[in-house]
Amino acid sequence: MPQHKSAKKRMRTNARKRAYNRMNKSRMKTAIKDLRDTQDKTVAEEKYKDVTTILDRLATKGIIHKNTAANRKSKLAKFVQTLG
């Protein structure tokens, strides 16, 4: 357990950030799974827009790396294009 006042504050801050990051990563994963389960191309294109927005926002805030976001967007775009 922390002994100093600053260490206690750091623990509180880390707990808040960890909860925020977990919430956002979970939201991202759920949106990606929802997109992958879609069979209709028009619905998938709408969901793809939402997923790319989420990925870009997380990359901007540093929750995921920008290249990770780019790779996921690329793979999902390829998936949407294969739908018929």
PDB file with one MODEL, atoms N, CA, C and O in Angstrom:
MODEL        1
ATOM      1  N   MET A   1       0.839  -1.185   0.000  1.00  0.00           N
ATOM      2  CA  MET A   1       0.000   0.000   0.000  1.00  0.00           C
ATOM      3  C   MET A   1       0.885   1.249   0.000  1.00  0.00           C
ATOM      4  O   MET A   1       1.962   1.260   0.595  1.00  0.00           O
ATOM      5  N   PRO A   2       0.424   2.271  -0.658  1.00  0.00           N
ATOM      6  CA  PRO A   2       1.232   3.500  -0.727  1.00  0.00           C
ATOM      7  C   PRO A   2       1.283   4.206   0.617  1.00  0.00           C
ATOM      8  O   PRO A   2       0.323   4.191   1.387  1.00  0.00           O
ATOM      9  N   GLN A   3       2.420   4.820   0.877  1.00  0.00           N
ATOM     10  CA  GLN A   3       2.622   5.532   2.136  1.00  0.00           C
ATOM     11  C   GLN A   3       2.489   7.041   1.961  1.00  0.00           C
ATOM     12  O   GLN A   3       2.054   7.746   2.872  1.00  0.00           O
ATOM     13  N   HIS A   4       2.864   7.522   0.796  1.00  0.00           N
ATOM     14  CA  HIS A   4       2.867   8.970   0.563  1.00  0.00           C
ATOM     15  C   HIS A   4       1.568   9.426  -0.068  1.00  0.00           C
ATOM     16  O   HIS A   4       0.872   8.664  -0.738  1.00  0.00           O
ATOM     17  N   LYS A   5       1.266  10.682   0.165  1.00  0.00           N
ATOM     18  CA  LYS A   5       0.040  11.273  -0.359  1.00  0.00           C
ATOM     19  C   LYS A   5       0.008  11.220  -1.889  1.00  0.00           C
ATOM     20  O   LYS A   5      -1.031  10.920  -2.478  1.00  0.00           O
ATOM     21  N   SER A   6       1.136  11.510  -2.527  1.00  0.00           N
ATOM     22  CA  SER A   6       1.183  11.513  -3.992  1.00  0.00           C
ATOM     23  C   SER A   6       0.993  10.102  -4.558  1.00  0.00           C
ATOM     24  O   SER A   6       0.401   9.937  -5.625  1.00  0.00           O
ATOM     25  N   ALA A   7       1.488   9.095  -3.852  1.00  0.00           N
ATOM     26  CA  ALA A   7       1.338   7.710  -4.301  1.00  0.00           C
ATOM     27  C   ALA A   7      -0.118   7.266  -4.199  1.00  0.00           C
ATOM     28  O   ALA A   7      -0.610   6.526  -5.051  1.00  0.00           O
ATOM     29  N   LYS A   8      -0.803   7.723  -3.154  1.00  0.00           N
ATOM     30  CA  LYS A   8      -2.231   7.411  -3.017  1.00  0.00           C
ATOM     31  C   LYS A   8      -3.025   8.050  -4.145  1.00  0.00           C
ATOM     32  O   LYS A   8      -3.931   7.436  -4.709  1.00  0.00           O
ATOM     33  N   LYS A   9      -2.676   9.289  -4.466  1.00  0.00           N
ATOM     34  CA  LYS A   9      -3.352   9.980  -5.560  1.00  0.00           C
ATOM     35  C   LYS A   9      -3.075   9.269  -6.878  1.00  0.00           C
ATOM     36  O   LYS A   9      -3.974   9.127  -7.707  1.00  0.00           O
ATOM     37  N   ARG A  10      -1.839   8.824  -7.079  1.00  0.00           N
ATOM     38  CA  ARG A  10      -1.476   8.120  -8.300  1.00  0.00           C
ATOM     39  C   ARG A  10      -2.288   6.837  -8.435  1.00  0.00           C
ATOM     40  O   ARG A  10      -2.697   6.489  -9.543  1.00  0.00           O
ATOM     41  N   MET A  11      -2.527   6.135  -7.351  1.00  0.00           N
ATOM     42  CA  MET A  11      -3.342   4.919  -7.395  1.00  0.00           C
ATOM     43  C   MET A  11      -4.776   5.238  -7.828  1.00  0.00           C
ATOM     44  O   MET A  11      -5.365   4.520  -8.636  1.00  0.00           O
ATOM     45  N   ARG A  12      -5.327   6.322  -7.280  1.00  0.00           N
ATOM     46  CA  ARG A  12      -6.691   6.708  -7.654  1.00  0.00           C
ATOM     47  C   ARG A  12      -6.756   7.083  -9.145  1.00  0.00           C
ATOM     48  O   ARG A  12      -7.681   6.689  -9.857  1.00  0.00           O
ATOM     49  N   THR A  13      -5.767   7.842  -9.595  1.00  0.00           N
ATOM     50  CA  THR A  13      -5.725   8.268 -10.994  1.00  0.00           C
ATOM     51  C   THR A  13      -5.598   7.063 -11.921  1.00  0.00           C
ATOM     52  O   THR A  13      -6.290   6.972 -12.935  1.00  0.00           O
ATOM     53  N   ASN A  14      -4.705   6.137 -11.562  1.00  0.00           N
ATOM     54  CA  ASN A  14      -4.507   4.947 -12.388  1.00  0.00           C
ATOM     55  C   ASN A  14      -5.773   4.104 -12.464  1.00  0.00           C
ATOM     56  O   ASN A  14      -6.091   3.553 -13.518  1.00  0.00           O
ATOM     57  N   ALA A  15      -6.494   4.001 -11.354  1.00  0.00           N
ATOM     58  CA  ALA A  15      -7.733   3.223 -11.346  1.00  0.00           C
ATOM     59  C   ALA A  15      -8.765   3.846 -12.272  1.00  0.00           C
ATOM     60  O   ALA A  15      -9.461   3.135 -12.998  1.00  0.00           O
ATOM     61  N   ARG A  16      -8.870   5.186 -12.252  1.00  0.00           N
ATOM     62  CA  ARG A  16      -9.820   5.865 -13.133  1.00  0.00           C
ATOM     63  C   ARG A  16      -9.439   5.666 -14.599  1.00  0.00           C
ATOM     64  O   ARG A  16     -10.294   5.368 -15.434  1.00  0.00           O
ATOM     65  N   LYS A  17      -8.151   5.832 -14.906  1.00  0.00           N
ATOM     66  CA  LYS A  17      -7.695   5.681 -16.284  1.00  0.00           C
ATOM     67  C   LYS A  17      -7.877   4.248 -16.773  1.00  0.00           C
ATOM     68  O   LYS A  17      -8.269   4.027 -17.919  1.00  0.00           O
ATOM     69  N   ARG A  18      -7.592   3.271 -15.905  1.00  0.00           N
ATOM     70  CA  ARG A  18      -7.733   1.870 -16.278  1.00  0.00           C
ATOM     71  C   ARG A  18      -9.196   1.554 -16.605  1.00  0.00           C
ATOM     72  O   ARG A  18      -9.484   0.860 -17.580  1.00  0.00           O
ATOM     73  N   ALA A  19     -10.110   2.064 -15.789  1.00  0.00           N
ATOM     74  CA  ALA A  19     -11.534   1.837 -16.039  1.00  0.00           C
ATOM     75  C   ALA A  19     -11.969   2.488 -17.352  1.00  0.00           C
ATOM     76  O   ALA A  19     -12.728   1.893 -18.118  1.00  0.00           O
ATOM     77  N   TYR A  20     -11.493   3.704 -17.613  1.00  0.00           N
ATOM     78  CA  TYR A  20     -11.825   4.425 -18.841  1.00  0.00           C
ATOM     79  C   TYR A  20     -11.300   3.683 -20.063  1.00  0.00           C
ATOM     80  O   TYR A  20     -12.008   3.539 -21.060  1.00  0.00           O
ATOM     81  N   ASN A  21     -10.045   3.208 -19.985  1.00  0.00           N
ATOM     82  CA  ASN A  21      -9.439   2.495 -21.105  1.00  0.00           C
ATOM     83  C   ASN A  21     -10.136   1.163 -21.362  1.00  0.00           C
ATOM     84  O   ASN A  21     -10.363   0.788 -22.512  1.00  0.00           O
ATOM     85  N   ARG A  22     -10.477   0.445 -20.280  1.00  0.00           N
ATOM     86  CA  ARG A  22     -11.153  -0.841 -20.433  1.00  0.00           C
ATOM     87  C   ARG A  22     -12.521  -0.653 -21.061  1.00  0.00           C
ATOM     88  O   ARG A  22     -12.928  -1.444 -21.911  1.00  0.00           O
ATOM     89  N   MET A  23     -13.238   0.394 -20.647  1.00  0.00           N
ATOM     90  CA  MET A  23     -14.556   0.669 -21.191  1.00  0.00           C
ATOM     91  C   MET A  23     -14.467   0.938 -22.693  1.00  0.00           C
ATOM     92  O   MET A  23     -15.256   0.407 -23.474  1.00  0.00           O
ATOM     93  N   ASN A  24     -13.509   1.758 -23.083  1.00  0.00           N
ATOM     94  CA  ASN A  24     -13.374   2.114 -24.490  1.00  0.00           C
ATOM     95  C   ASN A  24     -12.910   0.935 -25.343  1.00  0.00           C
ATOM     96  O   ASN A  24     -13.401   0.752 -26.457  1.00  0.00           O
ATOM     97  N   LYS A  25     -11.969   0.133 -24.834  1.00  0.00           N
ATOM     98  CA  LYS A  25     -11.513  -1.031 -25.591  1.00  0.00           C
ATOM     99  C   LYS A  25     -12.635  -2.048 -25.743  1.00  0.00           C
ATOM    100  O   LYS A  25     -12.768  -2.680 -26.791  1.00  0.00           O
ATOM    101  N   SER A  26     -13.436  -2.204 -24.707  1.00  0.00           N
ATOM    102  CA  SER A  26     -14.570  -3.117 -24.769  1.00  0.00           C
ATOM    103  C   SER A  26     -15.579  -2.640 -25.807  1.00  0.00           C
ATOM    104  O   SER A  26     -16.121  -3.442 -26.568  1.00  0.00           O
ATOM    105  N   ARG A  27     -15.832  -1.324 -25.836  1.00  0.00           N
ATOM    106  CA  ARG A  27     -16.745  -0.742 -26.812  1.00  0.00           C
ATOM    107  C   ARG A  27     -16.243  -0.987 -28.239  1.00  0.00           C
ATOM    108  O   ARG A  27     -17.022  -1.290 -29.143  1.00  0.00           O
ATOM    109  N   MET A  28     -14.933  -0.848 -28.418  1.00  0.00           N
ATOM    110  CA  MET A  28     -14.321  -1.071 -29.724  1.00  0.00           C
ATOM    111  C   MET A  28     -14.487  -2.533 -30.157  1.00  0.00           C
ATOM    112  O   MET A  28     -14.893  -2.810 -31.286  1.00  0.00           O
ATOM    113  N   LYS A  29     -14.173  -3.454 -29.255  1.00  0.00           N
ATOM    114  CA  LYS A  29     -14.255  -4.876 -29.587  1.00  0.00           C
ATOM    115  C   LYS A  29     -15.690  -5.289 -29.907  1.00  0.00           C
ATOM    116  O   LYS A  29     -15.925  -6.070 -30.829  1.00  0.00           O
ATOM    117  N   THR A  30     -16.645  -4.762 -29.144  1.00  0.00           N
ATOM    118  CA  THR A  30     -18.051  -5.078 -29.385  1.00  0.00           C
ATOM    119  C   THR A  30     -18.491  -4.567 -30.747  1.00  0.00           C
ATOM    120  O   THR A  30     -19.198  -5.267 -31.472  1.00  0.00           O
ATOM    121  N   ALA A  31     -18.081  -3.359 -31.102  1.00  0.00           N
ATOM    122  CA  ALA A  31     -18.454  -2.784 -32.393  1.00  0.00           C
ATOM    123  C   ALA A  31     -17.850  -3.596 -33.538  1.00  0.00           C
ATOM    124  O   ALA A  31     -18.506  -3.811 -34.558  1.00  0.00           O
ATOM    125  N   ILE A  32     -16.607  -4.048 -33.377  1.00  0.00           N
ATOM    126  CA  ILE A  32     -15.952  -4.846 -34.418  1.00  0.00           C
ATOM    127  C   ILE A  32     -16.657  -6.186 -34.578  1.00  0.00           C
ATOM    128  O   ILE A  32     -16.895  -6.633 -35.700  1.00  0.00           O
ATOM    129  N   LYS A  33     -16.997  -6.838 -33.449  1.00  0.00           N
ATOM    130  CA  LYS A  33     -17.701  -8.121 -33.519  1.00  0.00           C
ATOM    131  C   LYS A  33     -19.061  -7.953 -34.180  1.00  0.00           C
ATOM    132  O   LYS A  33     -19.484  -8.794 -34.974  1.00  0.00           O
ATOM    133  N   ASP A  34     -19.737  -6.870 -33.851  1.00  0.00           N
ATOM    134  CA  ASP A  34     -21.049  -6.593 -34.438  1.00  0.00           C
ATOM    135  C   ASP A  34     -20.929  -6.418 -35.952  1.00  0.00           C
ATOM    136  O   ASP A  34     -21.772  -6.901 -36.708  1.00  0.00           O
ATOM    137  N   LEU A  35     -19.886  -5.729 -36.383  1.00  0.00           N
ATOM    138  CA  LEU A  35     -19.655  -5.550 -37.819  1.00  0.00           C
ATOM    139  C   LEU A  35     -19.337  -6.882 -38.492  1.00  0.00           C
ATOM    140  O   LEU A  35     -19.850  -7.167 -39.574  1.00  0.00           O
ATOM    141  N   ARG A  36     -18.509  -7.686 -37.872  1.00  0.00           N
ATOM    142  CA  ARG A  36     -18.118  -8.978 -38.449  1.00  0.00           C
ATOM    143  C   ARG A  36     -19.303  -9.932 -38.581  1.00  0.00           C
ATOM    144  O   ARG A  36     -19.322 -10.778 -39.476  1.00  0.00           O
ATOM    145  N   ASP A  37     -20.299  -9.798 -37.687  1.00  0.00           N
ATOM    146  CA  ASP A  37     -21.465 -10.669 -37.733  1.00  0.00           C
ATOM    147  C   ASP A  37     -22.468 -10.259 -38.799  1.00  0.00           C
ATOM    148  O   ASP A  37     -23.395 -11.014 -39.093  1.00  0.00           O
ATOM    149  N   THR A  38     -22.303  -9.089 -39.377  1.00  0.00           N
ATOM    150  CA  THR A  38     -23.246  -8.573 -40.359  1.00  0.00           C
ATOM    151  C   THR A  38     -23.056  -9.268 -41.700  1.00  0.00           C
ATOM    152  O   THR A  38     -21.931  -9.514 -42.134  1.00  0.00           O
ATOM    153  N   GLN A  39     -24.169  -9.577 -42.345  1.00  0.00           N
ATOM    154  CA  GLN A  39     -24.134 -10.222 -43.659  1.00  0.00           C
ATOM    155  C   GLN A  39     -24.564  -9.282 -44.783  1.00  0.00           C
ATOM    156  O   GLN A  39     -24.196  -9.490 -45.939  1.00  0.00           O
ATOM    157  N   ASP A  40     -25.338  -8.256 -44.454  1.00  0.00           N
ATOM    158  CA  ASP A  40     -25.840  -7.313 -45.449  1.00  0.00           C
ATOM    159  C   ASP A  40     -24.807  -6.212 -45.682  1.00  0.00           C
ATOM    160  O   ASP A  40     -24.307  -5.612 -44.731  1.00  0.00           O
ATOM    161  N   LYS A  41     -24.490  -5.952 -46.951  1.00  0.00           N
ATOM    162  CA  LYS A  41     -23.427  -4.999 -47.272  1.00  0.00           C
ATOM    163  C   LYS A  41     -23.785  -3.567 -46.890  1.00  0.00           C
ATOM    164  O   LYS A  41     -22.933  -2.841 -46.379  1.00  0.00           O
ATOM    165  N   THR A  42     -25.025  -3.146 -47.125  1.00  0.00           N
ATOM    166  CA  THR A  42     -25.398  -1.759 -46.819  1.00  0.00           C
ATOM    167  C   THR A  42     -25.358  -1.496 -45.316  1.00  0.00           C
ATOM    168  O   THR A  42     -24.923  -0.433 -44.874  1.00  0.00           O
ATOM    169  N   VAL A  43     -25.814  -2.473 -44.540  1.00  0.00           N
ATOM    170  CA  VAL A  43     -25.756  -2.343 -43.075  1.00  0.00           C
ATOM    171  C   VAL A  43     -24.302  -2.347 -42.618  1.00  0.00           C
ATOM    172  O   VAL A  43     -23.919  -1.595 -41.722  1.00  0.00           O
ATOM    173  N   ALA A  44     -23.503  -3.198 -43.239  1.00  0.00           N
ATOM    174  CA  ALA A  44     -22.089  -3.296 -42.876  1.00  0.00           C
ATOM    175  C   ALA A  44     -21.355  -1.987 -43.168  1.00  0.00           C
ATOM    176  O   ALA A  44     -20.478  -1.588 -42.402  1.00  0.00           O
ATOM    177  N   GLU A  45     -21.703  -1.320 -44.261  1.00  0.00           N
ATOM    178  CA  GLU A  45     -21.051  -0.044 -44.582  1.00  0.00           C
ATOM    179  C   GLU A  45     -21.383   1.020 -43.539  1.00  0.00           C
ATOM    180  O   GLU A  45     -20.523   1.819 -43.170  1.00  0.00           O
ATOM    181  N   GLU A  46     -22.626   1.031 -43.065  1.00  0.00           N
ATOM    182  CA  GLU A  46     -23.008   1.980 -42.012  1.00  0.00           C
ATOM    183  C   GLU A  46     -22.253   1.680 -40.715  1.00  0.00           C
ATOM    184  O   GLU A  46     -21.746   2.588 -40.056  1.00  0.00           O
ATOM    185  N   LYS A  47     -22.187   0.400 -40.362  1.00  0.00           N
ATOM    186  CA  LYS A  47     -21.474   0.018 -39.142  1.00  0.00           C
ATOM    187  C   LYS A  47     -19.984   0.287 -39.272  1.00  0.00           C
ATOM    188  O   LYS A  47     -19.322   0.622 -38.290  1.00  0.00           O
ATOM    189  N   TYR A  48     -19.454   0.142 -40.485  1.00  0.00           N
ATOM    190  CA  TYR A  48     -18.028   0.393 -40.713  1.00  0.00           C
ATOM    191  C   TYR A  48     -17.690   1.854 -40.415  1.00  0.00           C
ATOM    192  O   TYR A  48     -16.635   2.145 -39.851  1.00  0.00           O
ATOM    193  N   LYS A  49     -18.577   2.766 -40.787  1.00  0.00           N
ATOM    194  CA  LYS A  49     -18.354   4.182 -40.488  1.00  0.00           C
ATOM    195  C   LYS A  49     -18.258   4.411 -38.985  1.00  0.00           C
ATOM    196  O   LYS A  49     -17.394   5.153 -38.518  1.00  0.00           O
ATOM    197  N   ASP A  50     -19.149   3.770 -38.229  1.00  0.00           N
ATOM    198  CA  ASP A  50     -19.128   3.915 -36.771  1.00  0.00           C
ATOM    199  C   ASP A  50     -17.849   3.334 -36.173  1.00  0.00           C
ATOM    200  O   ASP A  50     -17.244   3.928 -35.280  1.00  0.00           O
ATOM    201  N   VAL A  51     -17.445   2.167 -36.674  1.00  0.00           N
ATOM    202  CA  VAL A  51     -16.242   1.505 -36.148  1.00  0.00           C
ATOM    203  C   VAL A  51     -14.999   2.341 -36.442  1.00  0.00           C
ATOM    204  O   VAL A  51     -14.128   2.483 -35.584  1.00  0.00           O
ATOM    205  N   THR A  52     -14.915   2.891 -37.646  1.00  0.00           N
ATOM    206  CA  THR A  52     -13.740   3.705 -37.975  1.00  0.00           C
ATOM    207  C   THR A  52     -13.687   4.952 -37.100  1.00  0.00           C
ATOM    208  O   THR A  52     -12.604   5.387 -36.707  1.00  0.00           O
ATOM    209  N   THR A  53     -14.836   5.526 -36.794  1.00  0.00           N
ATOM    210  CA  THR A  53     -14.867   6.678 -35.897  1.00  0.00           C
ATOM    211  C   THR A  53     -14.332   6.301 -34.519  1.00  0.00           C
ATOM    212  O   THR A  53     -13.533   7.031 -33.932  1.00  0.00           O
ATOM    213  N   ILE A  54     -14.777   5.168 -34.014  1.00  0.00           N
ATOM    214  CA  ILE A  54     -14.316   4.706 -32.696  1.00  0.00           C
ATOM    215  C   ILE A  54     -12.812   4.453 -32.724  1.00  0.00           C
ATOM    216  O   ILE A  54     -12.096   4.875 -31.816  1.00  0.00           O
ATOM    217  N   LEU A  55     -12.327   3.766 -33.760  1.00  0.00           N
ATOM    218  CA  LEU A  55     -10.899   3.444 -33.849  1.00  0.00           C
ATOM    219  C   LEU A  55     -10.057   4.717 -33.940  1.00  0.00           C
ATOM    220  O   LEU A  55      -9.024   4.827 -33.279  1.00  0.00           O
ATOM    221  N   ASP A  56     -10.493   5.670 -34.748  1.00  0.00           N
ATOM    222  CA  ASP A  56      -9.743   6.919 -34.874  1.00  0.00           C
ATOM    223  C   ASP A  56      -9.696   7.678 -33.552  1.00  0.00           C
ATOM    224  O   ASP A  56      -8.661   8.232 -33.179  1.00  0.00           O
ATOM    225  N   ARG A  57     -10.819   7.697 -32.853  1.00  0.00           N
ATOM    226  CA  ARG A  57     -10.860   8.413 -31.578  1.00  0.00           C
ATOM    227  C   ARG A  57      -9.929   7.770 -30.555  1.00  0.00           C
ATOM    228  O   ARG A  57      -9.230   8.467 -29.821  1.00  0.00           O
ATOM    229  N   LEU A  58      -9.922   6.430 -30.509  1.00  0.00           N
ATOM    230  CA  LEU A  58      -9.045   5.741 -29.559  1.00  0.00           C
ATOM    231  C   LEU A  58      -7.577   5.939 -29.917  1.00  0.00           C
ATOM    232  O   LEU A  58      -6.730   6.056 -29.032  1.00  0.00           O
ATOM    233  N   ALA A  59      -7.276   5.976 -31.208  1.00  0.00           N
ATOM    234  CA  ALA A  59      -5.893   6.197 -31.627  1.00  0.00           C
ATOM    235  C   ALA A  59      -5.459   7.617 -31.289  1.00  0.00           C
ATOM    236  O   ALA A  59      -4.320   7.837 -30.877  1.00  0.00           O
ATOM    237  N   THR A  60      -6.353   8.573 -31.460  1.00  0.00           N
ATOM    238  CA  THR A  60      -6.031   9.969 -31.148  1.00  0.00           C
ATOM    239  C   THR A  60      -5.748  10.149 -29.658  1.00  0.00           C
ATOM    240  O   THR A  60      -4.848  10.893 -29.270  1.00  0.00           O
ATOM    241  N   LYS A  61      -6.526   9.461 -28.837  1.00  0.00           N
ATOM    242  CA  LYS A  61      -6.368   9.598 -27.393  1.00  0.00           C
ATOM    243  C   LYS A  61      -5.261   8.724 -26.823  1.00  0.00           C
ATOM    244  O   LYS A  61      -4.949   8.806 -25.635  1.00  0.00           O
ATOM    245  N   GLY A  62      -4.665   7.881 -27.673  1.00  0.00           N
ATOM    246  CA  GLY A  62      -3.535   7.070 -27.233  1.00  0.00           C
ATOM    247  C   GLY A  62      -3.926   5.787 -26.545  1.00  0.00           C
ATOM    248  O   GLY A  62      -3.084   5.145 -25.917  1.00  0.00           O
ATOM    249  N   ILE A  63      -5.186   5.393 -26.647  1.00  0.00           N
ATOM    250  CA  ILE A  63      -5.620   4.159 -26.004  1.00  0.00           C
ATOM    251  C   ILE A  63      -5.141   2.957 -26.820  1.00  0.00           C
ATOM    252  O   ILE A  63      -4.769   1.927 -26.258  1.00  0.00           O
ATOM    253  N   ILE A  64      -5.152   3.094 -28.146  1.00  0.00           N
ATOM    254  CA  ILE A  64      -4.524   2.103 -29.017  1.00  0.00           C
ATOM    255  C   ILE A  64      -3.554   2.851 -29.930  1.00  0.00           C
ATOM    256  O   ILE A  64      -3.676   4.060 -30.126  1.00  0.00           O
ATOM    257  N   HIS A  65      -2.603   2.125 -30.477  1.00  0.00           N
ATOM    258  CA  HIS A  65      -1.615   2.743 -31.352  1.00  0.00           C
ATOM    259  C   HIS A  65      -2.265   3.080 -32.690  1.00  0.00           C
ATOM    260  O   HIS A  65      -3.199   2.405 -33.124  1.00  0.00           O
ATOM    261  N   LYS A  66      -1.768   4.123 -33.337  1.00  0.00           N
ATOM    262  CA  LYS A  66      -2.376   4.557 -34.603  1.00  0.00           C
ATOM    263  C   LYS A  66      -2.228   3.506 -35.688  1.00  0.00           C
ATOM    264  O   LYS A  66      -3.108   3.378 -36.539  1.00  0.00           O
ATOM    265  N   ASN A  67      -1.138   2.751 -35.679  1.00  0.00           N
ATOM    266  CA  ASN A  67      -0.975   1.698 -36.680  1.00  0.00           C
ATOM    267  C   ASN A  67      -1.932   0.532 -36.433  1.00  0.00           C
ATOM    268  O   ASN A  67      -2.393  -0.109 -37.377  1.00  0.00           O
ATOM    269  N   THR A  68      -2.225   0.261 -35.171  1.00  0.00           N
ATOM    270  CA  THR A  68      -3.207  -0.767 -34.835  1.00  0.00           C
ATOM    271  C   THR A  68      -4.567  -0.373 -35.383  1.00  0.00           C
ATOM    272  O   THR A  68      -5.281  -1.198 -35.953  1.00  0.00           O
ATOM    273  N   ALA A  69      -4.919   0.886 -35.207  1.00  0.00           N
ATOM    274  CA  ALA A  69      -6.193   1.375 -35.728  1.00  0.00           C
ATOM    275  C   ALA A  69      -6.221   1.261 -37.251  1.00  0.00           C
ATOM    276  O   ALA A  69      -7.228   0.845 -37.825  1.00  0.00           O
ATOM    277  N   ALA A  70      -5.131   1.624 -37.898  1.00  0.00           N
ATOM    278  CA  ALA A  70      -5.065   1.566 -39.354  1.00  0.00           C
ATOM    279  C   ALA A  70      -5.184   0.126 -39.849  1.00  0.00           C
ATOM    280  O   ALA A  70      -5.886  -0.139 -40.825  1.00  0.00           O
ATOM    281  N   ASN A  71      -4.503  -0.802 -39.181  1.00  0.00           N
ATOM    282  CA  ASN A  71      -4.570  -2.210 -39.578  1.00  0.00           C
ATOM    283  C   ASN A  71      -5.979  -2.761 -39.433  1.00  0.00           C
ATOM    284  O   ASN A  71      -6.470  -3.471 -40.310  1.00  0.00           O
ATOM    285  N   ARG A  72      -6.627  -2.431 -38.323  1.00  0.00           N
ATOM    286  CA  ARG A  72      -7.986  -2.935 -38.100  1.00  0.00           C
ATOM    287  C   ARG A  72      -8.957  -2.344 -39.107  1.00  0.00           C
ATOM    288  O   ARG A  72      -9.834  -3.046 -39.612  1.00  0.00           O
ATOM    289  N   LYS A  73      -8.806  -1.049 -39.405  1.00  0.00           N
ATOM    290  CA  LYS A  73      -9.685  -0.419 -40.390  1.00  0.00           C
ATOM    291  C   LYS A  73      -9.489  -1.060 -41.760  1.00  0.00           C
ATOM    292  O   LYS A  73     -10.456  -1.282 -42.488  1.00  0.00           O
ATOM    293  N   SER A  74      -8.249  -1.354 -42.107  1.00  0.00           N
ATOM    294  CA  SER A  74      -7.951  -1.961 -43.400  1.00  0.00           C
ATOM    295  C   SER A  74      -8.583  -3.342 -43.513  1.00  0.00           C
ATOM    296  O   SER A  74      -9.201  -3.662 -44.528  1.00  0.00           O
ATOM    297  N   LYS A  75      -8.432  -4.157 -42.482  1.00  0.00           N
ATOM    298  CA  LYS A  75      -8.998  -5.503 -42.505  1.00  0.00           C
ATOM    299  C   LYS A  75     -10.525  -5.462 -42.556  1.00  0.00           C
ATOM    300  O   LYS A  75     -11.152  -6.258 -43.254  1.00  0.00           O
ATOM    301  N   LEU A  76     -11.113  -4.530 -41.813  1.00  0.00           N
ATOM    302  CA  LEU A  76     -12.570  -4.419 -41.822  1.00  0.00           C
ATOM    303  C   LEU A  76     -13.080  -3.898 -43.162  1.00  0.00           C
ATOM    304  O   LEU A  76     -14.138  -4.324 -43.626  1.00  0.00           O
ATOM    305  N   ALA A  77     -12.350  -2.994 -43.781  1.00  0.00           N
ATOM    306  CA  ALA A  77     -12.745  -2.492 -45.094  1.00  0.00           C
ATOM    307  C   ALA A  77     -12.718  -3.617 -46.115  1.00  0.00           C
ATOM    308  O   ALA A  77     -13.605  -3.722 -46.963  1.00  0.00           O
ATOM    309  N   LYS A  78     -11.703  -4.450 -46.027  1.00  0.00           N
ATOM    310  CA  LYS A  78     -11.604  -5.599 -46.921  1.00  0.00           C
ATOM    311  C   LYS A  78     -12.774  -6.558 -46.698  1.00  0.00           C
ATOM    312  O   LYS A  78     -13.325  -7.114 -47.648  1.00  0.00           O
ATOM    313  N   PHE A  79     -13.142  -6.741 -45.427  1.00  0.00           N
ATOM    314  CA  PHE A  79     -14.280  -7.603 -45.100  1.00  0.00           C
ATOM    315  C   PHE A  79     -15.572  -7.060 -45.689  1.00  0.00           C
ATOM    316  O   PHE A  79     -16.361  -7.811 -46.261  1.00  0.00           O
ATOM    317  N   VAL A  80     -15.789  -5.757 -45.552  1.00  0.00           N
ATOM    318  CA  VAL A  80     -17.020  -5.135 -46.059  1.00  0.00           C
ATOM    319  C   VAL A  80     -17.083  -5.263 -47.578  1.00  0.00           C
ATOM    320  O   VAL A  80     -18.158  -5.475 -48.138  1.00  0.00           O
ATOM    321  N   GLN A  81     -15.935  -5.137 -48.248  1.00  0.00           N
ATOM    322  CA  GLN A  81     -15.919  -5.231 -49.709  1.00  0.00           C
ATOM    323  C   GLN A  81     -16.233  -6.650 -50.199  1.00  0.00           C
ATOM    324  O   GLN A  81     -16.742  -6.821 -51.306  1.00  0.00           O
ATOM    325  N   THR A  82     -15.934  -7.663 -49.386  1.00  0.00           N
ATOM    326  CA  THR A  82     -16.192  -9.032 -49.817  1.00  0.00           C
ATOM    327  C   THR A  82     -17.667  -9.411 -49.684  1.00  0.00           C
ATOM    328  O   THR A  82     -18.112 -10.392 -50.280  1.00  0.00           O
ATOM    329  N   LEU A  83     -18.420  -8.642 -48.910  1.00  0.00           N
ATOM    330  CA  LEU A  83     -19.847  -8.946 -48.762  1.00  0.00           C
ATOM    331  C   LEU A  83     -20.569  -8.695 -50.087  1.00  0.00           C
ATOM    332  O   LEU A  83     -20.229  -7.775 -50.830  1.00  0.00           O
ATOM    333  N   GLY A  84     -21.554  -9.516 -50.361  1.00  0.00           N
ATOM    334  CA  GLY A  84     -22.253  -9.372 -51.615  1.00  0.00           C
ATOM    335  C   GLY A  84     -23.668  -9.216 -51.448  1.00  0.00           C
ATOM    336  O   GLY A  84     -24.395  -9.083 -52.433  1.00  0.00           O
TER     337      GLY A  84
ENDMDL
END
